[in-house]
Amino acid sequence: MSRMDRYKDIHKESEKEEQAGFNPRRTKGTEQQSEEYNKAYEQQMPEDRNSAYQSSIPESGGSSVPPRKPKKPKKIKKRGKRRWLKWLMLALFLLIVLPVVFFFKGKYAAEHDTSLPAEEAETFNGVKSADGSNNILLLGSDTRGEDSGRADTIMVLQLDGPSGKPKLISFMRDTFVDIPGYDANKINASYAYGGAELVRQTLAQNFGIECKYYAKVDFQSFEKVIDSLFPSGVEIDAEKDINLDGVDIAQGNQKMDGHVLLQYARFRMDEEADFGRVRRQQQVMSAVISQLKNPLVLLRTPESAGKLVGYMANNIPSTFLLMNGPSLALKGASGIDRLTVPVDDSWANGYYDYAGSVLEIDLGMNQQAIQSFLAN
């Protein structure tokens, strides 16, 4: 059969199908065959895929596919903690190490200052007070004039007493008292007779007050320390016009450098004599301590405290000053409690040929006043 004949037969068959029209049975059969074919294909495909996947994995002793290894949790970097520790170390360095360094720097500078005579340490058998406080005996001495060798200023400073507040007691230099091993005399004579140790014994015997430490400062040293702490001066309200050693001080609020402040504290050439001087000395001490709260002054305090220790003859441990210095600045910001001995209405003027004019006191009344002052 030729090619043309075959095409004719195919054409004839297609025409017969078109003439036959739509046959639902034939269509239904065709659809059923198609669905069966699709089902068989779908059942066969998963098996083929699994076999293909398994064949792609190398055999390992007939074992099944190994499970996936769990991922390790990521480590959380402790940056915040490290940063906190770094700031803590910096704060400790600024609060502890630097003040200590500046303290000993000031102390070294004062001890090697050749412009002033070196102060010699004295024997001092200090005793802690019955209430556990370490009272400090403060002595100011001016080696010039008729009272050369006698203490010009006698004070007791308490920093760690039961009240928790800084307290200052000033003793009038003409107070007539018993001096151990000597005749009764003015209290400032005890320093001339036996130094700081005899002053300590005199205070303990007459007033029942014990001192653990002592510090003696020369007037020139006082000026240097004040100028170091307060380069622009100490603000103080001068209670009256004063002229002493060529220094004129006008009444009213003002700033005084170390030299002017010293003259203000020393002046006693008026009707109040030693009473007025002691009051001004206490005013000066209170002004200095209260102004230590200034941040700029606090930065200079460690070095200035070191200079103060270096210029003074004293037995105060550096650790005691470093521990109590900041508390003095904070607690003394509003001033310090002050007491003058003899207290009001407890004294009378007296005179002795060997001692001159003195203040004869009611000993019991002053002892009671001191104990009450330190306790509250």
C-alpha positions as CSV (number, residue, x, y, z in Angstrom):
1,M,0.0,0.0,0.0
2,S,1.3,3.3,-0.9
3,R,1.7,6.3,1.4
4,M,-1.2,8.1,-0.2
5,D,-3.5,5.2,0.4
6,R,-2.6,5.0,4.1
7,Y,-3.4,8.7,4.6
8,K,-6.7,8.2,2.9
9,D,-7.7,5.4,5.3
10,I,-6.8,7.5,8.3
11,H,-8.7,10.4,6.9
12,K,-11.8,8.3,6.4
13,E,-11.6,6.9,10.0
14,S,-11.4,10.4,11.5
15,E,-14.4,11.5,9.5
16,K,-16.4,8.5,10.8
17,E,-15.6,9.5,14.4
18,E,-16.8,13.1,13.7
19,Q,-20.0,11.8,12.2
20,A,-20.5,9.5,15.2
21,G,-20.7,12.6,17.5
22,F,-20.4,12.6,21.3
23,N,-20.3,9.1,23.0
24,P,-20.5,9.4,26.8
25,R,-19.6,5.7,27.4
26,R,-16.5,6.0,25.4
27,T,-15.6,9.3,27.1
28,K,-16.3,7.7,30.5
29,G,-14.1,4.8,29.7
30,T,-11.4,7.0,28.6
31,E,-11.6,9.1,31.8
32,Q,-11.5,5.9,34.0
33,Q,-8.4,4.7,32.1
34,S,-6.7,8.1,32.7
35,E,-7.6,8.1,36.5
36,E,-6.2,4.5,36.8
37,Y,-3.0,5.6,35.0
38,N,-2.6,8.6,37.3
39,K,-3.1,6.5,40.5
40,A,-0.6,3.9,39.4
41,Y,1.9,6.7,38.6
42,E,1.4,8.4,42.0
43,Q,1.9,5.0,43.9
44,Q,5.0,4.3,42.0
45,M,6.7,7.7,42.4
46,P,7.2,7.8,46.2
47,E,8.8,4.4,46.0
48,D,11.1,5.5,43.2
49,R,12.0,8.7,45.1
50,N,12.8,6.8,48.3
51,S,14.9,4.2,46.4
52,A,16.7,7.0,44.6
53,Y,17.4,8.9,47.8
54,Q,18.6,5.8,49.7
55,S,20.8,4.8,46.7
56,S,22.5,8.2,46.8
57,I,23.6,7.6,50.5
58,P,26.8,5.5,50.9
59,E,26.3,2.3,53.0
60,S,27.7,2.4,56.5
61,G,27.5,-1.2,57.7
62,G,23.8,-1.5,56.9
63,S,22.8,1.2,59.3
64,S,20.0,3.6,58.7
65,V,20.4,7.2,57.9
66,P,22.2,8.9,60.9
67,P,20.2,11.6,62.7
68,R,21.2,15.2,62.4
69,K,23.5,16.5,65.1
70,P,21.9,19.2,67.3
71,K,23.3,22.6,66.9
72,K,25.3,24.0,69.8
73,P,23.7,27.1,71.4
74,K,25.6,30.3,70.7
75,K,27.5,31.7,73.7
76,I,26.2,35.0,75.0
77,K,29.1,37.5,75.2
78,K,29.4,39.0,78.7
79,R,30.2,42.5,77.4
80,G,27.9,44.2,79.9
81,K,29.4,42.5,82.9
82,R,33.0,43.2,81.8
83,R,32.1,46.8,81.2
84,W,30.6,47.0,84.7
85,L,33.7,45.5,86.3
86,K,35.9,48.0,84.4
87,W,33.9,51.0,85.7
88,L,34.0,49.5,89.2
89,M,37.8,49.2,89.1
90,L,38.1,52.8,87.8
91,A,35.9,54.1,90.6
92,L,37.9,52.3,93.3
93,F,41.1,53.7,91.8
94,L,39.8,57.2,91.9
95,L,38.3,56.9,95.4
96,I,41.1,55.0,97.1
97,V,44.4,54.9,95.2
98,L,44.6,58.5,94.0
99,P,43.8,60.2,97.4
100,V,46.5,58.0,99.0
101,V,49.0,59.0,96.3
102,F,48.3,62.7,96.7
103,F,48.3,62.5,100.5
104,F,51.9,61.1,100.5
105,K,52.9,63.6,97.8
106,G,51.8,66.5,100.0
107,K,53.4,64.9,103.1
108,Y,56.7,64.5,101.3
109,A,56.7,68.1,100.0
110,A,56.1,69.4,103.5
111,E,58.8,67.3,105.1
112,H,61.3,68.5,102.6
113,D,60.3,72.2,102.7
114,T,63.5,74.0,103.8
115,S,61.8,77.4,104.2
116,L,60.5,76.2,107.7
117,P,62.2,74.6,110.6
118,A,61.4,70.9,110.9
119,E,59.1,70.0,113.7
120,E,60.4,67.3,116.1
121,A,58.2,64.5,117.2
122,E,57.5,64.4,121.0
123,T,56.8,61.6,123.4
124,F,53.1,61.1,123.8
125,N,51.5,58.2,125.7
126,G,48.0,58.6,124.2
127,V,45.0,56.8,125.7
128,K,41.8,56.0,124.1
129,S,38.7,57.5,125.7
130,A,36.4,55.4,127.8
131,D,33.7,55.7,125.1
132,G,36.1,54.3,122.5
133,S,36.8,57.6,120.7
134,N,40.3,58.7,119.7
135,N,40.5,62.4,120.8
136,I,43.1,64.5,119.2
137,L,45.0,67.2,121.2
138,L,45.6,70.2,119.0
139,L,48.4,72.6,120.0
140,G,49.3,75.9,118.4
141,S,52.5,77.6,119.4
142,D,54.0,81.0,118.6
143,T,57.7,80.9,119.7
144,R,57.9,84.7,119.6
145,G,57.3,87.2,122.5
146,E,56.9,86.9,126.2
147,D,55.1,83.6,126.1
148,S,57.8,81.8,124.0
149,G,57.6,78.1,124.6
150,R,54.0,78.1,125.9
151,A,51.0,76.8,123.9
152,D,49.1,79.6,122.4
153,T,46.2,77.4,121.5
154,I,44.9,74.2,123.3
155,M,42.0,72.3,121.7
156,V,40.6,68.8,121.7
157,L,39.1,67.6,118.5
158,Q,36.8,64.5,118.5
159,L,36.0,62.9,115.1
160,D,34.8,59.4,116.0
161,G,32.8,59.9,119.2
162,P,29.4,58.4,120.2
163,S,27.5,61.4,118.8
164,G,28.8,60.8,115.3
165,K,29.5,64.6,114.9
166,P,32.8,66.5,114.9
167,K,33.3,68.2,118.2
168,L,35.8,70.9,119.3
169,I,36.7,71.9,122.8
170,S,38.9,75.0,123.4
171,F,40.6,75.6,126.7
172,M,41.4,79.2,127.8
173,R,45.1,79.5,128.1
174,D,44.8,81.4,131.5
175,T,42.7,78.7,133.1
176,F,44.3,77.9,136.5
177,V,44.7,74.2,137.0
178,D,46.8,71.6,138.8
179,I,49.7,70.4,136.7
180,P,51.0,66.9,137.6
181,G,54.5,67.2,139.2
182,Y,54.3,71.0,139.4
183,D,52.6,73.8,141.3
184,A,49.2,74.9,140.0
185,N,49.5,77.3,137.1
186,K,48.0,78.4,133.9
187,I,47.1,75.5,131.7
188,N,49.4,76.7,128.9
189,A,52.4,76.4,131.2
190,S,52.0,72.6,131.2
191,Y,53.4,72.6,127.6
192,A,56.4,74.7,128.6
193,Y,57.1,72.2,131.5
194,G,56.6,68.9,129.7
195,G,55.4,69.3,126.1
196,A,52.4,67.6,124.6
197,E,52.5,64.6,127.1
198,L,52.2,66.8,130.1
199,V,49.3,68.7,128.5
200,R,47.6,65.4,128.0
201,Q,48.1,64.4,131.7
202,T,46.9,67.8,132.8
203,L,43.6,67.6,130.8
204,A,43.0,64.0,132.1
205,Q,43.6,64.9,135.7
206,N,41.5,68.1,135.8
207,F,38.7,67.5,133.3
208,G,38.6,63.7,132.8
209,I,39.2,63.9,129.1
210,E,41.7,61.5,127.5
211,C,43.5,62.0,124.2
212,K,44.9,59.3,121.9
213,Y,46.8,61.5,119.5
214,Y,48.3,65.0,119.3
215,A,49.3,67.5,116.6
216,K,51.3,70.7,117.0
217,V,51.3,73.2,114.3
218,D,53.4,76.3,113.9
219,F,51.7,79.5,112.7
220,Q,53.7,79.7,109.5
221,S,52.7,76.1,108.7
222,F,49.1,77.0,109.3
223,E,49.4,79.7,106.6
224,K,50.8,77.3,104.1
225,V,48.2,74.7,104.6
226,I,45.3,77.2,104.3
227,D,46.7,78.6,101.1
228,S,47.1,75.1,99.7
229,L,43.5,74.2,100.5
230,F,41.9,77.5,99.6
231,P,43.9,79.3,96.9
232,S,41.2,82.0,96.7
233,G,40.9,82.4,100.4
234,V,38.5,81.2,103.2
235,E,35.2,83.0,103.4
236,I,34.5,84.3,106.9
237,D,32.4,87.0,108.6
238,A,34.8,89.2,110.6
239,E,33.1,90.2,113.8
240,K,35.0,93.5,114.2
241,D,37.7,95.8,112.8
242,I,41.1,94.4,113.7
243,N,44.7,95.5,113.3
244,L,47.5,93.2,114.2
245,D,51.2,93.1,113.0
246,G,50.4,95.5,110.2
247,V,47.3,93.6,108.9
248,D,44.1,95.6,108.7
249,I,40.9,93.6,108.8
250,A,37.5,95.3,108.2
251,Q,34.3,94.1,109.8
252,G,32.0,92.0,107.6
253,N,32.0,89.0,105.2
254,Q,35.2,88.5,103.2
255,K,37.8,86.1,102.0
256,M,41.0,85.8,103.9
257,D,44.3,84.1,102.8
258,G,46.3,82.1,105.3
259,H,48.3,85.0,106.7
260,V,45.2,87.3,107.3
261,L,43.2,84.4,108.7
262,L,46.0,83.7,111.2
263,Q,46.0,87.3,112.4
264,Y,42.3,87.3,112.8
265,A,42.5,84.1,115.0
266,R,45.4,85.4,117.1
267,F,44.1,88.9,117.9
268,R,43.3,89.5,121.7
269,M,44.1,93.2,122.2
270,D,40.7,94.3,123.2
271,E,38.3,94.2,126.2
272,E,37.5,90.5,125.7
273,A,41.1,89.4,125.7
274,D,41.4,85.7,125.5
275,F,37.7,85.1,125.5
276,G,37.4,86.9,122.1
277,R,40.4,85.2,120.7
278,V,39.2,81.7,121.6
279,R,35.8,82.4,120.0
280,R,37.5,83.6,116.8
281,Q,39.7,80.6,116.7
282,Q,36.7,78.4,116.9
283,Q,35.0,80.4,114.2
284,V,38.1,79.9,111.9
285,M,38.1,76.2,112.5
286,S,34.4,75.9,111.8
287,A,34.7,78.0,108.6
288,V,37.6,75.8,107.3
289,I,35.8,72.5,108.0
290,S,32.4,73.6,106.6
291,Q,34.0,74.8,103.3
292,L,35.8,71.5,102.8
293,K,32.5,70.3,101.1
294,N,33.4,72.3,98.0
295,P,34.2,69.8,95.2
296,L,37.3,71.6,94.2
297,V,38.5,71.8,97.8
298,L,37.8,68.0,98.2
299,L,40.1,67.3,95.2
300,R,42.8,69.2,97.0
301,T,42.1,67.8,100.5
302,P,44.3,64.7,100.3
303,E,47.4,66.6,99.3
304,S,46.7,69.4,101.7
305,A,46.1,66.9,104.5
306,G,49.5,65.4,103.7
307,K,51.1,68.8,103.9
308,L,49.4,69.4,107.2
309,V,50.8,66.2,108.6
310,G,54.2,66.9,107.2
311,Y,54.4,70.4,108.7
312,M,53.1,69.3,112.1
313,A,54.8,67.3,114.9
314,N,52.2,64.6,115.5
315,N,51.6,60.9,116.2
316,I,48.4,60.6,114.1
317,P,48.5,57.5,111.8
318,S,48.1,58.2,108.2
319,T,45.4,55.5,108.0
320,F,43.3,57.4,110.7
321,L,43.5,60.6,108.7
322,L,42.6,58.9,105.4
323,M,39.6,57.1,107.0
324,N,38.3,60.1,109.0
325,G,39.2,62.9,106.7
326,P,36.3,62.4,104.2
327,S,33.8,62.0,107.0
328,L,35.0,65.3,108.6
329,A,34.4,67.1,105.3
330,L,30.9,65.6,104.9
331,K,29.7,65.7,108.6
332,G,31.3,69.1,109.2
333,A,29.7,70.7,106.2
334,S,27.1,72.4,108.4
335,G,29.8,73.4,111.0
336,I,31.1,71.7,114.1
337,D,29.9,71.6,117.7
338,R,32.0,73.9,119.9
339,L,32.6,74.3,123.6
340,T,34.8,76.8,125.5
341,V,36.3,75.9,128.9
342,P,35.6,77.4,131.4
343,V,31.9,77.5,130.6
344,D,29.7,80.5,131.4
345,D,29.3,81.3,135.1
346,S,31.9,78.8,136.2
347,W,35.0,81.1,136.6
348,A,36.3,84.2,138.4
349,N,39.4,86.4,137.9
350,G,42.3,85.7,140.1
351,Y,45.9,86.7,140.6
352,Y,49.2,85.0,141.7
353,D,52.6,86.6,141.9
354,Y,54.3,83.7,140.1
355,A,51.5,83.2,137.6
356,G,50.0,86.6,137.1
357,S,46.3,87.1,136.1
358,V,44.4,83.7,136.0
359,L,40.9,82.3,135.6
360,E,39.9,80.3,138.7
361,I,37.3,77.8,137.8
362,D,34.6,75.6,139.3
363,L,36.2,72.3,138.3
364,G,33.1,70.0,138.9
365,M,30.9,72.3,136.8
366,N,33.3,72.2,133.8
367,Q,33.9,68.5,134.1
368,Q,30.1,67.9,133.8
369,A,29.8,70.3,130.9
370,I,32.5,68.5,129.0
371,Q,31.1,65.0,129.5
372,S,27.6,66.2,128.5
373,F,28.9,67.9,125.4
374,L,30.8,64.9,124.1
375,A,28.0,62.5,124.8
376,N,25.3,64.3,122.9
